[in-house]
Amino acid sequence: MKKPLIILLTFLTTTVHGQANQKQNITDFLPNGYMLVEKTFGDLNKDGGEDCVLIIKGTDINKIMTDENYGRLDRNRRGIIVLFKMNGRYELVVSNHDCFSSESEDGGVYYAPELSIEINKGNLYVHYAHGRYGYWKYTFRFQNSVFELIGYDQSENRGPLVEKQTSINFLSKKKQEKVNINENATGGDEVFKETWKNITISRLIRLTEIKDFDELDMHVY
């Protein structure tokens, strides 16, 4: 007679614990000392729900400064939070608070790269646009109960001219490079030489493991 009672208590405990990890509003997941910068919606675990990705930013006033050339600069770092939609409520899946540099970082001879997030066909894309110098993009997929880096794409440009394109597929362990060999190209008339190589990886990189996207060296592959 005691067994059904134990099962019932276990079920109730599990249910209450699950509800405690779920919240109605996305802003309830903001950690102390951070503000919401951007939110993106889409299905990331292919269950038909509208999941949510938040870009957050620190609010430490000690990291806000005034530059004589650029004026007010906010050097607080940014981070990412991934929420799954579960039965009308959100559940925390990924929390990486400081993996992105500030939008006010020094971009060298050009402005700092522009960070954006996209959800498409179940994949999560972290995209950096660097104007006339091109772009680079990281592709993550939710598998093995975590978000893993499955792809990387980069375009090295000089204005409208594409000088080199790189694409890495970490699942197939292959890397493609396309280099423009038309020295007189001005943009749109490039002639690419394409090469492929196999890459060696021990395991896929997880989104939660990335301390700083600026430190991810894709040239090692």
N, CA, C and O of each residue as an XYZ file, in Angstrom:
884
protein
N       0.827     -1.209      0.000
C       0.000      0.000      0.000
C       0.861      1.260      0.000
O       0.377      2.321     -0.392
N       2.116      1.179      0.424
C       2.959      2.372      0.499
C       3.566      2.726     -0.856
O       3.930      3.878     -1.094
N       3.674      1.734     -1.746
C       4.362      1.954     -3.011
C       3.697      3.039     -3.858
O       4.404      3.928     -4.333
N       2.362      3.017     -4.076
C       1.725      4.062     -4.879
C       1.967      5.455     -4.316
O       2.107      6.415     -5.074
N       2.017      5.573     -2.985
C       2.247      6.868     -2.359
C       3.636      7.395     -2.700
O       3.806      8.586     -2.958
N       4.622      6.513     -2.701
C       5.998      6.904     -3.029
C       6.078      7.374     -4.475
O       6.719      8.382     -4.774
N       5.418      6.633     -5.376
C       5.421      7.015     -6.788
C       4.768      8.363     -6.981
O       5.259      9.195     -7.743
N       3.634      8.587     -6.276
C       2.917      9.849     -6.390
C       3.771     11.001     -5.898
O       3.813     12.054     -6.533
N       4.458     10.817     -4.767
C       5.303     11.875     -4.218
C       6.465     12.185     -5.157
O       6.845     13.345     -5.316
N       7.025     11.157     -5.773
C       8.127     11.361     -6.723
C       7.657     12.160     -7.924
O       8.363     13.054     -8.390
N       6.470     11.846     -8.431
C       5.918     12.561     -9.575
C       5.691     14.028     -9.237
O       6.022     14.914    -10.024
N       5.118     14.281     -8.048
C       4.852     15.660     -7.648
C       6.137     16.442     -7.483
O       6.203     17.606     -7.877
N       7.159     15.829     -6.909
C       8.434     16.516     -6.709
C       9.067     16.875     -8.041
O       9.587     17.979     -8.204
N       9.026     15.937     -9.013
C       9.601     16.185    -10.327
C       8.853     17.303    -11.032
O       9.469     18.163    -11.662
N       7.534     17.296    -10.931
C       6.725     18.309    -11.593
C       7.003     19.689    -11.028
O       7.189     20.639    -11.788
N       7.034     19.815     -9.719
C       7.276     21.107     -9.087
C       8.661     21.622     -9.433
O       8.847     22.814     -9.681
N       9.659     20.693     -9.450
C      11.021     21.099     -9.774
C      11.105     21.620    -11.206
O      11.787     22.613    -11.459
N      10.410     20.954    -12.163
C      10.408     21.381    -13.550
C       9.781     22.746    -13.704
O      10.282     23.580    -14.459
N       8.676     22.990    -12.989
C       8.021     24.286    -13.048
C       8.903     25.373    -12.458
O       8.845     26.523    -12.893
N       9.708     25.025    -11.484
C      10.581     26.024    -10.859
C      11.645     26.504    -11.827
O      12.119     27.634    -11.712
N      12.035     25.651    -12.797
C      13.044     26.018    -13.779
C      12.449     26.680    -15.013
O      13.179     27.053    -15.932
N      11.125     26.828    -15.041
C      10.457     27.451    -16.168
C       9.847     28.787    -15.738
O       9.399     28.954    -14.603
N       9.846     29.738    -16.689
C       9.311     31.070    -16.397
C       8.490     31.552    -17.575
O       8.681     31.120    -18.711
N       7.576     32.456    -17.279
C       6.661     32.950    -18.291
C       7.298     34.013    -19.175
O       7.092     34.016    -20.388
N       8.070     34.915    -18.575
C       8.638     36.051    -19.299
C      10.132     35.857    -19.540
O      10.852     35.398    -18.654
N      10.591     36.202    -20.726
C      11.997     36.025    -21.065
C      12.903     36.923    -20.222
O      14.050     36.568    -19.949
N      12.395     38.069    -19.815
C      13.213     38.994    -19.020
C      13.495     38.452    -17.624
O      14.401     38.932    -16.942
N      12.725     37.455    -17.196
C      12.970     36.856    -15.882
C      14.284     36.076    -15.842
O      14.782     35.740    -14.768
N      14.848     35.788    -17.037
C      16.097     35.030    -17.097
C      17.333     35.930    -17.123
O      18.459     35.433    -17.129
N      17.132     37.239    -17.139
C      18.277     38.150    -17.159
C      19.031     38.069    -15.833
O      18.428     38.236    -14.773
N      20.346     37.813    -15.875
C      21.117     37.782    -14.622
C      21.294     39.189    -14.063
O      21.185     40.171    -14.797
N      21.564     39.284    -12.781
C      21.797     40.579    -12.164
C      23.005     41.253    -12.809
O      24.028     40.614    -13.056
N      22.874     42.540    -13.075
C      23.963     43.292    -13.658
C      24.006     43.240    -15.172
O      24.999     43.646    -15.775
N      22.927     42.736    -15.809
C      22.883     42.649    -17.263
C      21.570     43.220    -17.777
O      20.558     43.228    -17.077
N      21.611     43.697    -19.018
C      20.406     44.184    -19.678
C      20.199     43.448    -20.989
O      21.133     42.861    -21.535
N      18.976     43.481    -21.490
C      18.632     42.819    -22.742
C      18.989     43.727    -23.913
O      18.609     44.898    -23.939
N      19.726     43.176    -24.888
C      20.127     43.938    -26.075
C      19.305     43.535    -27.291
O      18.873     44.387    -28.067
N      19.093     42.246    -27.452
C      18.419     41.734    -28.645
C      17.752     40.409    -28.326
O      18.246     39.648    -27.494
N      16.629     40.127    -28.983
C      15.961     38.837    -28.822
C      15.564     38.303    -30.197
O      15.114     39.048    -31.068
N      15.742     36.997    -30.365
C      15.447     36.342    -31.633
C      14.618     35.093    -31.359
O      14.913     34.338    -30.432
N      13.585     34.875    -32.161
C      12.694     33.742    -31.949
C      12.764     32.760    -33.108
O      12.969     33.147    -34.259
N      12.590     31.476    -32.784
C      12.577     30.431    -33.797
C      12.657     29.068    -33.134
O      12.928     28.964    -31.938
N      12.419     28.022    -33.918
C      12.420     26.654    -33.392
C      13.836     26.087    -33.450
O      14.393     25.914    -34.534
N      14.414     25.800    -32.290
C      15.789     25.313    -32.215
C      15.896     23.828    -31.881
O      16.946     23.221    -32.092
N      14.834     23.246    -31.370
C      14.879     21.818    -31.044
C      13.845     21.016    -31.828
O      13.554     19.867    -31.495
N      13.296     21.631    -32.870
C      12.415     20.968    -33.835
C      11.190     20.323    -33.191
O      10.770     19.230    -33.570
N      10.623     21.034    -32.198
C       9.389     20.540    -31.583
C       8.197     21.413    -31.965
O       7.088     21.217    -31.468
N       8.437     22.380    -32.854
C       7.357     23.251    -33.298
C       7.157     24.472    -32.429
O       6.364     25.348    -32.774
N       7.860     24.554    -31.305
C       7.721     25.694    -30.403
C       8.586     26.860    -30.834
O       9.557     26.685    -31.571
N       8.234     28.048    -30.375
C       8.997     29.252    -30.705
C       9.992     29.545    -29.595
O       9.689     30.258    -28.638
N      11.183     28.983    -29.741
C      12.238     29.192    -28.757
C      12.782     30.612    -28.869
O      12.417     31.353    -29.782
N      13.647     30.982    -27.945
C      14.105     32.365    -27.885
C      15.595     32.419    -27.547
O      16.078     31.680    -26.689
N      16.313     33.311    -28.242
C      17.729     33.568    -27.958
C      17.869     35.030    -27.555
O      17.409     35.928    -28.260
N      18.502     35.252    -26.428
C      18.723     36.601    -25.920
C      20.192     36.973    -26.019
O      21.065     36.174    -25.683
N      20.463     38.185    -26.480
C      21.797     38.759    -26.360
C      21.745     39.751    -25.204
O      20.933     40.677    -25.200
N      22.614     39.547    -24.231
C      22.618     40.389    -23.043
C      23.928     41.156    -22.963
O      24.893     40.835    -23.656
N      23.949     42.168    -22.114
C      25.139     43.017    -21.991
C      25.290     43.479    -20.552
O      24.310     43.819    -19.890
N      26.527     43.488    -20.077
C      26.800     43.943    -18.727
C      26.520     45.426    -18.557
O      26.506     46.181    -19.529
N      26.299     45.835    -17.328
C      25.956     47.238    -17.041
C      26.917     47.862    -16.029
O      26.547     48.805    -15.330
N      28.131     47.354    -15.945
C      29.127     47.872    -15.008
C      29.558     49.273    -15.433
O      30.145     49.439    -16.502
N      29.273     50.281    -14.611
C      29.590     51.667    -14.969
C      31.092     51.903    -15.039
O      31.537     52.857    -15.675
N      31.870     51.055    -14.399
C      33.325     51.207    -14.439
C      33.910     50.845    -15.797
O      35.076     51.130    -16.070
N      33.097     50.212    -16.656
C      33.561     49.845    -17.991
C      33.030     50.791    -19.062
O      33.127     50.519    -20.258
N      32.466     51.908    -18.605
C      32.014     52.950    -19.523
C      32.992     54.113    -19.437
O      33.257     54.630    -18.352
N      33.526     54.522    -20.585
C      34.566     55.547    -20.592
C      34.311     56.551    -21.701
O      33.448     56.350    -22.556
N      35.071     57.628    -21.675
C      34.973     58.657    -22.704
C      36.290     58.758    -23.450
O      37.346     58.982    -22.858
N      36.206     58.586    -24.765
C      37.386     58.669    -25.624
C      37.393     60.026    -26.315
O      36.349     60.518    -26.744
N      38.573     60.626    -26.421
C      38.648     61.970    -27.004
C      38.281     61.991    -28.485
O      37.903     63.034    -29.017
N      38.389     60.855    -29.143
C      38.050     60.794    -30.572
C      36.671     60.207    -30.829
O      35.971     60.637    -31.746
N      36.276     59.219    -30.017
C      35.035     58.498    -30.283
C      33.919     58.801    -29.287
O      32.802     58.309    -29.447
N      34.198     59.583    -28.287
C      33.161     59.923    -27.323
C      32.919     58.817    -26.313
O      33.863     58.154    -25.883
N      31.656     58.607    -25.927
C      31.303     57.618    -24.924
C      31.444     56.204    -25.464
O      30.888     55.874    -26.512
N      32.188     55.370    -24.748
C      32.383     53.973    -25.136
C      31.972     53.056    -23.994
O      32.435     53.207    -22.864
N      31.110     52.115    -24.297
C      30.662     51.139    -23.308
C      31.376     49.826    -23.590
O      31.032     49.124    -24.540
N      32.366     49.490    -22.774
C      33.172     48.309    -22.999
C      32.669     47.079    -22.233
O      33.397     46.095    -22.107
N      31.455     47.124    -21.731
C      30.867     45.934    -21.107
C      30.698     44.844    -22.157
O      30.256     45.099    -23.277
N      31.057     43.632    -21.774
C      30.945     42.506    -22.694
C      29.496     42.045    -22.827
O      28.638     42.389    -22.014
N      29.250     41.265    -23.861
C      27.914     40.744    -24.128
C      27.897     39.217    -24.018
O      28.941     38.567    -24.077
N      26.714     38.668    -23.859
C      26.578     37.220    -23.725
C      25.318     36.717    -24.400
O      24.579     37.482    -25.018
N      25.082     35.411    -24.274
C      23.944     34.781    -24.938
C      23.200     33.874    -23.965
O      23.809     33.186    -23.146
N      21.880     33.885    -24.068
C      21.009     32.990    -23.303
C      20.046     32.329    -24.282
O      19.418     33.008    -25.094
N      19.929     31.004    -24.208
C      19.017     30.263    -25.084
C      17.909     29.659    -24.231
O      18.165     28.985    -23.233
N      16.666     29.919    -24.652
C      15.494     29.442    -23.927
C      14.635     28.584    -24.847
O      14.369     28.962    -25.988
N      14.201     27.431    -24.351
C      13.262     26.593    -25.101
C      11.845     26.864    -24.610
O      11.617     27.044    -23.414
N      10.900     26.891    -25.541
C       9.488     27.065    -25.196
C       8.909     25.705    -24.846
O       8.860     24.804    -25.684
N       8.469     25.563    -23.594
C       7.960     24.284    -23.099
C       6.589     24.499    -22.468
O       6.476     25.108    -21.404
N       5.551     23.998    -23.127
C       4.181     24.093    -22.587
C       3.802     25.523    -22.239
O       3.230     25.783    -21.181
N       4.126     26.451    -23.138
C       3.738     27.838    -22.947
C       4.665     28.635    -22.050
O       4.445     29.827    -21.836
N       5.704     27.992    -21.521
C       6.660     28.678    -20.661
C       8.072     28.457    -21.219
O       8.301     27.580    -22.052
N       9.006     29.275    -20.734
C      10.386     29.166    -21.211
C      11.262     28.434    -20.194
O      11.081     28.553    -18.982
N      12.217     27.674    -20.732
C      13.147     26.931    -19.891
C      14.575     27.230    -20.338
O      14.875     27.209    -21.531
N      15.444     27.504    -19.386
C      16.828     27.851    -19.676
C      17.595     26.636    -20.198
O      17.554     25.561    -19.600
N      18.299     26.822    -21.328
C      19.102     25.752    -21.932
C      20.581     26.116    -21.933
O      21.429     25.290    -21.599
N      20.888     27.357    -22.310
C      22.274     27.827    -22.375
C      22.369     29.205    -21.747
O      21.516     30.064    -21.969
N      23.410     29.403    -20.964
C      23.695     30.712    -20.387
C      25.200     30.937    -20.419
O      25.949     30.304    -19.675
N      25.633     31.842    -21.287
C      27.053     32.169    -21.435
C      27.142     33.693    -21.433
O      26.945     34.333    -22.466
N      27.435     34.263    -20.282
C      27.205     35.691    -20.043
C      28.181     36.647    -20.719
O      27.809     37.789    -20.990
N      29.413     36.231    -21.002
C      30.429     37.193    -21.438
C      31.230     36.719    -22.640
O      32.396     37.089    -22.771
N      30.655     35.926    -23.511
C      31.420     35.328    -24.609
C      31.629     36.264    -25.796
O      32.443     35.975    -26.673
N      30.896     37.393    -25.835
C      31.041     38.354    -26.925
C      31.669     39.650    -26.423
O      31.359     40.114    -25.326
N      32.545     40.225    -27.223
C      33.120     41.520    -26.853
C      32.079     42.623    -27.007
O      31.005     42.407    -27.569
N      32.403     43.784    -26.510
C      31.523     44.938    -26.623
C      31.444     45.411    -28.068
O      32.380     45.212    -28.843
N      30.340     46.029    -28.425
C      30.208     46.622    -29.754
C      31.081     47.868    -29.899
O      31.215     48.419    -30.991
N      31.673     48.304    -28.787
C      32.527     49.496    -28.802
C      34.007     49.163    -28.864
O      34.850     50.040    -28.676
N      34.335     47.884    -29.129
C      35.743     47.517    -29.221
C      36.399     48.188    -30.426
O      35.721     48.576    -31.377
N      37.702     48.317    -30.377
C      38.452     48.937    -31.454
C      38.433     48.041    -32.686
O      38.871     46.892    -32.624
N      37.927     48.560    -33.808
C      37.859     47.789    -35.039
C      39.050     47.998    -35.951
O      39.020     47.590    -37.112
N      40.104     48.632    -35.441
C      41.280     48.893    -36.265
C      41.002     50.020    -37.242
O      40.559     51.099    -36.848
N      41.267     49.764    -38.541
C      41.046     50.796    -39.554
C      39.572     50.931    -39.911
O      39.196     51.813    -40.684
N      38.734     50.060    -39.349
C      37.311     50.068    -39.666
C      36.535     49.985    -38.358
O      37.123     49.831    -37.287
N      35.228     50.086    -38.450
C      34.429     49.972    -37.230
C      34.434     48.528    -36.730
O      34.761     47.604    -37.476
N      34.069     48.346    -35.463
C      34.035     47.002    -34.880
C      32.993     46.139    -35.594
O      31.962     46.663    -36.015
N      33.233     44.832    -35.741
C      32.267     43.952    -36.412
C      30.905     43.994    -35.730
O      30.810     44.127    -34.509
N      29.854     43.879    -36.535
C      28.482     43.910    -36.029
C      27.993     42.486    -35.775
O      27.981     41.651    -36.679
N      27.593     42.226    -34.545
C      27.110     40.917    -34.139
C      25.605     40.800    -34.351
O      24.851     41.715    -34.019
N      25.173     39.666    -34.908
C      23.745     39.403    -35.039
C      23.499     37.903    -34.859
O      24.396     37.084    -35.057
N      22.271     37.564    -34.483
C      21.866     36.181    -34.243
C      20.736     35.815    -35.191
O      19.827     36.612    -35.423
N      20.795     34.603    -35.740
C      19.749     34.131    -36.642
C      19.405     32.682    -36.300
O      20.277     31.891    -35.940
N      18.123     32.349    -36.420
C      17.651     30.968    -36.281
C      17.045     30.556    -37.611
O      16.136     31.215    -38.114
N      17.545     29.468    -38.180
C      17.048     29.029    -39.481
C      17.172     27.509    -39.585
O      18.255     26.953    -39.399
N      16.065     26.852    -39.879
C      16.018     25.392    -40.065
C      16.626     24.641    -38.873
O      17.346     23.657    -39.043
N      16.326     25.121    -37.687
C      16.768     24.454    -36.477
C      18.181     24.773    -36.054
O      18.626     24.309    -35.004
N      18.902     25.552    -36.841
C      20.272     25.919    -36.495
C      20.340     27.318    -35.912
O      19.522     28.181    -36.229
N      21.325     27.528    -35.057
C      21.580     28.829    -34.451
C      22.837     29.407    -35.084
O      23.897     28.783    -35.050
N      22.719     30.607    -35.665
C      23.841     31.250    -36.344
C      24.302     32.481    -35.578
O      23.507     33.361    -35.248
N      25.595     32.526    -35.303
C      26.230     33.707    -34.722
C      27.007     34.372    -35.846
O      27.997     33.823    -36.328
N      26.563     35.548    -36.264
C      27.082     36.191    -37.477
C      27.775     37.511    -37.135
O      27.240     38.351    -36.413
N      28.974     37.661    -37.675
C      29.717     38.920    -37.546
C      29.860     39.533    -38.937
O      30.444     38.920    -39.830
N      29.330     40.736    -39.121
C      29.469     41.463    -40.382
C      30.517     42.558    -40.216
O      30.467     43.339    -39.266
N      31.466     42.609    -41.150
C      32.528     43.607    -41.049
C      32.577     44.484    -42.296
O      33.642     44.792    -42.829
N      31.382     44.873    -42.741
C      31.265     45.818    -43.845
C      32.013     45.389    -45.089
O      31.851     44.263    -45.557
N      32.822     46.268    -45.620
C      33.545     45.996    -46.861
C      34.654     44.969    -46.691
O      35.272     44.564    -47.676
N      34.917     44.540    -45.458
C      35.944     43.531    -45.224
C      35.389     42.115    -45.165
O      36.152     41.161    -45.019
N      34.066     41.962    -45.278
C      33.474     40.638    -45.316
C      32.716     40.262    -44.060
O      32.163     41.125    -43.380
N      32.689     38.974    -43.751
C      31.939     38.482    -42.601
C      32.497     37.137    -42.173
O      33.287     36.521    -42.888
N      32.069     36.684    -40.978
C      32.310     35.307    -40.556
C      31.127     34.855    -39.723
O      30.485     35.660    -39.048
N      30.844     33.557    -39.777
C      29.605     33.038    -39.188
C      29.845     31.663    -38.575
O      30.496     30.806    -39.172
N      29.303     31.468    -37.359
C      29.387     30.195    -36.653
C      28.008     29.537    -36.649
O      27.004     30.197    -36.382
N      27.958     28.241    -36.943
C      26.696     27.507    -36.976
C      26.652     26.499    -35.838
O      27.525     25.639    -35.725
N      25.619     26.610    -34.988
C      25.425     25.693    -33.869
C      24.140     24.902    -34.073
O      23.175     25.395    -34.657
N      24.145     23.655    -33.578
C      22.954     22.812    -33.627
C      22.762     22.155    -32.267
O      23.724     21.757    -31.610
N      21.501     22.049    -31.857
C      21.188     21.382    -30.596
C      21.164     19.878    -30.834
O      20.265     19.356    -31.494
N      22.149     19.199    -30.297
C      22.256     17.745    -30.417
C      23.042     17.223    -29.230
O      23.858     17.938    -28.647
N      22.792     15.987    -28.881
C      23.422     15.398    -27.701
C      23.138     16.229    -26.441
O      23.954     16.295    -25.522
N      21.958     16.859    -26.427
C      21.466     17.657    -25.292
C      22.255     18.949    -25.071
O      22.127     19.571    -24.017
N      23.072     19.363    -26.051
C      23.836     20.606    -25.956
C      23.882     21.270    -27.334
O      23.555     20.648    -28.345
N      24.296     22.548    -27.359
C      24.532     23.226    -28.624
C      25.993     23.045    -29.008
O      26.895     23.422    -28.259
N      26.219     22.459    -30.192
C      27.571     22.175    -30.653
C      27.867     22.940    -31.943
O      26.985     23.141    -32.777
N      29.117     23.359    -32.088
C      29.554     24.069    -33.280
C      29.723     23.059    -34.415
O      30.593     22.190    -34.358
N      28.882     23.179    -35.447
C      28.938     22.218    -36.555
C      29.466     22.848    -37.841
O      29.776     22.128    -38.790
N      29.576     24.188    -37.893
C      30.025     24.812    -39.124
C      30.605     26.193    -38.925
O      30.304     26.873    -37.944
N      31.437     26.600    -39.862
C      32.031     27.937    -39.845
C      32.181     28.413    -41.287
O      32.634     27.661    -42.151
N      31.797     29.675    -41.545
C      31.923     30.261    -42.879
C      32.540     31.651    -42.765
O      32.222     32.413    -41.852
N      33.422     31.966    -43.703
C      34.081     33.271    -43.693
C      34.256     33.773    -45.118
O      34.563     33.005    -46.029
N      34.056     35.077    -45.293
C      34.304     35.720    -46.577
C      35.239     36.894    -46.350
O      34.930     37.801    -45.578
N      36.386     36.876    -47.026
C      37.360     37.958    -46.935
C      37.206     38.837    -48.166
O      37.475     38.405    -49.287
N      36.772     40.069    -47.950
C      36.445     40.971    -49.048
C      37.345     42.202    -49.066
O      37.984     42.552    -48.074
N      37.369     42.833    -50.210
C      37.971     44.156    -50.358
C      36.966     44.991    -51.125
O      36.983     45.042    -52.354
N      36.082     45.651    -50.370
C      34.961     46.319    -51.002
C      34.034     45.294    -51.624
O      33.687     44.310    -50.970
N      33.621     45.494    -52.878
C      32.733     44.522    -53.538
C      33.458     43.265    -54.003
O      32.821     42.301    -54.427
N      34.788     43.272    -53.926
C      35.579     42.143    -54.411
C      35.733     41.077    -53.324
O      36.185     41.372    -52.218
N      35.353     39.838    -53.646
C      35.549     38.711    -52.737
C      36.905     38.086    -53.054
O      37.120     37.562    -54.147
N      37.811     38.149    -52.085
C      39.148     37.617    -52.311
C      39.262     36.139    -51.932
O      39.968     35.373    -52.587
N      38.551     35.746    -50.856
C      38.664     34.368    -50.390
C      37.430     33.987    -49.584
O      36.912     34.801    -48.820
N      36.964     32.773    -49.748
C      35.856     32.232    -48.967
C      36.272     30.905    -48.342
O      36.896     30.061    -48.986
N      35.912     30.744    -47.082
C      36.253     29.525    -46.353
C      34.988     28.938    -45.741
O      34.160     29.667    -45.193
N      34.840     27.615    -45.836
C      33.700     26.927    -45.235
C      34.189     25.641    -44.583
O      34.834     24.814    -45.227
N      33.875     25.478    -43.294
C      34.283     24.287    -42.553
C      33.042     23.549    -42.066
O      32.169     24.138    -41.429
N      32.971     22.255    -42.371
C      31.902     21.404    -41.871
C      32.515     20.471    -40.829
O      33.252     19.545    -41.167
N      32.201     20.728    -39.557
C      32.806     19.936    -38.486
C      32.184     18.553    -38.351
O      32.741     17.688    -37.675
N      31.031     18.333    -38.988
C      30.405     17.015    -38.957
C      31.057     16.076    -39.963
O      31.352     14.922    -39.649
N      31.279     16.576    -41.168
C      31.936     15.764    -42.190
C      33.455     15.855    -42.099
O      34.168     15.092    -42.750
N      33.954     16.806    -41.275
C      35.389     17.026    -41.080
C      36.083     17.401    -42.391
O      37.134     16.867    -42.746
N      35.444     18.348    -43.096
C      36.002     18.822    -44.356
C      36.024     20.352    -44.388
O      35.164     21.021    -43.816
N      37.030     20.876    -45.073
C      37.212     22.324    -45.205
C      37.331     22.684    -46.685
O      38.099     22.075    -47.429
N      36.560     23.680    -47.090
C      36.588     24.165    -48.471
C      37.150     25.581    -48.496
O      36.771     26.416    -47.674
N      38.047     25.852    -49.430
C      38.573     27.199    -49.631
C      38.416     27.578    -51.096
O      38.716     26.787    -51.990
N      37.942     28.799    -51.330
C      37.800     29.336    -52.680
C      38.563     30.656    -52.742
O      38.217     31.607    -52.040
N      39.585     30.718    -53.568
C      40.443     31.893    -53.674
C      40.297     32.507    -55.062
O      40.382     31.801    -56.067
N      40.078     33.815    -55.119
C      39.959     34.497    -56.397
C      41.321     34.555    -57.093
O      42.304     34.998    -56.500
N      41.378     34.111    -58.338
C      42.633     34.135    -59.084
C      42.590     35.127    -60.248
O      43.531     35.211    -61.037
N      41.496     35.871    -60.344
C      41.388     36.914    -61.366
C      41.927     38.214    -60.793
O      41.229     38.904    -60.050
N      43.157     38.551    -61.132
C      43.807     39.732    -60.565
C      43.150     41.028    -61.004
O      43.326     42.059    -60.354
N      42.403     40.996    -62.084
C      41.750     42.203    -62.601
C      40.287     42.309    -62.173
O      39.566     43.203    -62.617
N      39.858     41.395    -61.312
C      38.458     41.402    -60.878
C      38.152     42.657    -60.060
O      38.995     43.149    -59.310
N      36.945     43.154    -60.221
C      36.509     44.338    -59.470
C      35.303     44.049    -58.587
O      34.866     44.910    -57.825
N      34.767     42.839    -58.689
C      33.594     42.475    -57.897
C      32.494     41.937    -58.774
O      31.950     42.660    -59.608
N      32.156     40.665    -58.593
C      31.156     40.019    -59.426
C      31.768     39.267    -60.596
O      31.097     38.457    -61.235
N      33.039     39.530    -60.877
C      33.729     38.850    -61.970
C      34.920     38.041    -61.458
O      35.882     37.798    -62.187
N      34.838     37.628    -60.190
C      35.907     36.811    -59.621
C      35.961     35.439    -60.291
O      34.948     34.920    -60.759
N      37.140     34.875    -60.325
C      37.340     33.500    -60.778
C      37.988     32.755    -59.625
O      39.106     33.077    -59.222
N      37.288     31.758    -59.094
C      37.746     31.112    -57.866
C      38.438     29.783    -58.149
O      37.990     28.985    -58.972
N      39.539     29.574    -57.442
C      40.196     28.274    -57.412
C      39.739     27.584    -56.124
O      39.912     28.121    -55.030
N      39.163     26.404    -56.262
C      38.554     25.708    -55.129
C      39.426     24.542    -54.677
O      39.882     23.740    -55.493
N      39.650     24.457    -53.381
C      40.406     23.342    -52.809
C      39.661     22.775    -51.614
O      38.935     23.491    -50.925
N      39.846     21.475    -51.373
C      39.234     20.785    -50.237
C      40.323     20.093    -49.427
O      41.342     19.667    -49.971
N      40.096     19.986    -48.130
C      41.004     19.232    -47.275
C      40.238     18.617    -46.123
O      39.199     19.135    -45.714
N      40.740     17.527    -45.603
C      40.168     16.912    -44.410
C      40.756     17.583    -43.178
O      41.931     17.950    -43.161
N      39.935     17.740    -42.150
C      40.395     18.328    -40.906
C      40.338     17.283    -39.796
O      39.621     16.286    -39.892
N      41.101     17.533    -38.753
C      41.138     16.617    -37.612
C      40.592     17.317    -36.376
O      41.106     18.359    -35.971
N      39.560     16.751    -35.780
C      39.014     17.273    -34.532
C      38.750     16.102    -33.595
O      38.377     15.015    -34.036
N      38.944     16.329    -32.304
C      38.692     15.265    -31.328
C      37.220     15.216    -30.932
O      36.663     14.142    -30.704
N      36.596     16.393    -30.853
C      35.166     16.478    -30.546
C      34.672     17.863    -30.917
O      35.470     18.771    -31.156
N      33.349     18.028    -30.966
C      32.754     19.300    -31.328
C      32.800     20.284    -30.157
O      32.656     19.891    -28.999
N      33.001     21.556    -30.468
C      33.024     22.608    -29.453
C      31.596     22.935    -29.027
O      30.708     23.078    -29.866
N      31.384     23.051    -27.724
C      30.064     23.400    -27.198
C      29.949     24.912    -26.971
O      30.922     25.577    -26.616
N      28.757     25.427    -27.183
C      28.519     26.860    -27.000
C      28.836     27.307    -25.577
O      29.335     28.411    -25.363
N      28.545     26.449    -24.615
C      28.781     26.807    -23.213
C      30.273     26.875    -22.871
O      30.650     27.455    -21.853
N      31.121     26.284    -23.718
C      32.551     26.244    -23.438
C      33.308     27.448    -23.975
O      34.471     27.651    -23.624
N      32.672     28.245    -24.816
C      33.364     29.354    -25.478
C      33.428     30.558    -24.536
O      32.410     31.190    -24.254
N      34.616     30.861    -24.062
C      34.788     31.998    -23.164
C      34.825     33.318    -23.929
O      34.370     34.347    -23.429
N      35.372     33.281    -25.147
C      35.502     34.503    -25.937
C      35.518     34.111    -27.415
O      36.431     33.419    -27.865
N      34.510     34.551    -28.167
C      34.459     34.226    -29.587
C      35.658     34.805    -30.330
O      36.084     34.249    -31.342
N      36.201     35.905    -29.845
C      37.368     36.503    -30.493
C      38.598     35.604    -30.420
O      39.535     35.759    -31.203
N      38.590     34.671    -29.484
C      39.738     33.782    -29.309
C      39.593     32.471    -30.069
O      40.496     31.635    -30.034
N      38.463     32.280    -30.760
C      38.274     31.054    -31.533
C      39.097     31.154    -32.825
O      38.784     31.967    -33.695
N      40.123     30.350    -32.951
C      41.010     30.391    -34.101
C      40.609     29.300    -35.100
O      40.900     28.123    -34.886
N      39.953     29.686    -36.168
C      39.517     28.732    -37.179
C      40.631     28.420    -38.174
O      40.469     27.540    -39.020
N      41.743     29.117    -38.089
C      42.858     28.865    -39.007
C      43.618     27.580    -38.639
O      44.451     27.113    -39.416
N      43.337     27.012    -37.471
C      44.057     25.806    -37.058
C      43.520     24.570    -37.786
O      44.130     23.502    -37.734
N      42.382     24.719    -38.460
C      41.776     23.565    -39.127
C      42.180     23.530    -40.605
O      41.769     22.629    -41.337
